[in-house]
Amino acid sequence: MRNKIYFSLIILVTTIALVSCSAGISTLQSISTNRSSVSTPTLPTRIQKPTKTATLDIIKTKSAISKNNFGANLTGTANALATPIPATPTITPLPFYPTKQVIFDYNVIGDHSVYDGFFDPNFFRPGSRIILYADGQMIITGTTYQQKILSPDEIKQFLSKLEALGFYSLESNQKHDPTDKLYDYGNNYQKSSDGLEYCILVNIIKSRNLCVYEPDIQFVIPKMKNILQFLDDYRPAGMTLYYPDRILLWIQPGRDPYNDQLPKDAIPWNGSFPSLETPDSKVIYVGGNAVKEIYLLFDRTTNLGKVFSQNGKEYTVYFDVVLPHEKVTNVYQ
């Protein structure tokens, strides 16, 4: 599970440049904009796959950002230091990508990161722990990402086990309070907010989305606890490492002053990769042939970041995997 991160987005002034790269990189269009909006997570729509490497530059103005063991997550507040400039919301779209249909998703809601704003159609995206697609591909996230193409029999067995544990028979109004039959609070209920939610979405034949509130996990009834334990332990035989075909990179000039675990030596950045050069921090989307090579440069068990050098300058870089069902866009459009 990703680090539990809660941040306040007060004013974010962002310059966006959409870039498509093959042998080189060319700027298509740029705008400046000022927004601060959030929405409720839903599943993204289908788009077509890119045939070449492509990048989306989101370049932020100078801001005071507090980070602790950043790992691509914010723990502080971004304060814009410049007056926002009105802009026409016209943006050249990213290359299309064929997002996959989700039939099962065990995920965490509320574990936010600096990347959340760049996923469509929601500002805060769920963090999938186990995800199963209609084509049988299952991806289990964690310190490493693993995958397997499940056979129809394996899919049936997995979903049947969930049903046998009582997933569909559980009663819940999803209020996470004493009126919710998913919990047995006794006299110990204390109202709280801003906690994580562990959610189980089944989107095939019998559809259901059921969530539990993490701060009250000790009060969850045994049947639901057994279901969560089953999913936490689930690892089908024959899984292999998963290599993404899309990632997001968070880039900061110099060494991140809030990360004392960065490696001492900088790694030379391959000139064929999207450029790291930026006067301030930025996020770039990378898709295509370069993704796996870039992904392998990082310590994927911790994501504590790496320091790369390009044209005599150092940059701190973190990454985030874009899963096959996720649609990357510009939230400020």
Summary of the structure (lengths in Angstrom):
residues: 333
radius of gyration: 20.9
end to end distance: 29.9
largest distance: 65.1
contacts: 967
relative contact order: 0.20
helix: 12%
strand: 34%
